[in-house]
Amino acid sequence: SKLTDSFRKKHSEIEWRKIIGMRNRIIHAYDTVNFEIVWYVVQENLPALKKKLKAIISSRPSKK
């Protein structure tokens, strides 16, 4: 992972373990992926996740 443990702890409002778990399942156990569940997660959880991530990004100091 490219995100440090301290960064993930600082932003505990993000369900990092679930995100990592889904990624691992899709990458390593793709033959057992239930695409209905993936689509449900995309529809129900992705908009809120996107909003949270945008807030984290916008709160970071700019690098100039």
C-alpha positions in Angstrom: 0.0 0.0 0.0 1.2 3.5 -0.8 -0.7 5.0 2.1 1.0 5.0 5.5 -0.6 3.4 8.5 -0.6 6.9 10.2 -2.5 8.4 7.2 -5.1 5.6 7.4 -5.4 6.1 11.1 -5.7 9.8 10.7 -8.6 9.3 8.2 -10.4 6.5 10.0 -13.7 7.7 8.5 -12.6 5.8 5.4 -13.2 2.0 5.6 -9.7 1.2 4.4 -9.9 -2.5 5.4 -13.1 -3.0 3.3 -11.6 -1.2 0.3 -8.4 -3.3 0.5 -10.4 -6.5 1.0 -12.5 -5.8 -2.1 -9.4 -4.9 -4.2 -7.7 -8.1 -3.1 -10.8 -10.2 -3.9 -11.2 -8.7 -7.3 -7.4 -9.1 -8.1 -6.7 -12.5 -6.6 -10.0 -14.3 -6.5 -11.7 -12.8 -9.5 -13.3 -16.2 -10.4 -15.3 -16.0 -7.2 -16.4 -12.3 -7.4 -20.1 -11.7 -7.3 -20.6 -8.8 -9.7 -24.0 -8.0 -8.3 -22.3 -7.3 -5.0 -19.6 -5.2 -6.7 -22.3 -3.2 -8.5 -24.3 -2.7 -5.3 -21.2 -1.4 -3.6 -20.4 0.9 -6.5 -24.0 2.3 -6.5 -24.4 2.6 -2.7 -21.0 3.3 -1.3 -18.9 4.9 -4.0 -20.6 8.4 -4.0 -20.0 8.8 -0.2 -16.5 7.5 -0.5 -15.7 9.9 -3.3 -17.0 12.8 -1.3 -14.9 11.9 1.8 -11.8 11.4 -0.4 -12.3 14.8 -2.0 -12.5 16.4 1.4 -9.3 14.8 2.5 -7.5 15.9 -0.7 -8.8 19.5 -0.5 -7.7 19.7 3.2 -4.1 18.8 2.4 -1.6 21.7 2.1 -0.7 22.4 -1.5 2.7 21.6 -2.7 4.2 24.6 -4.5 
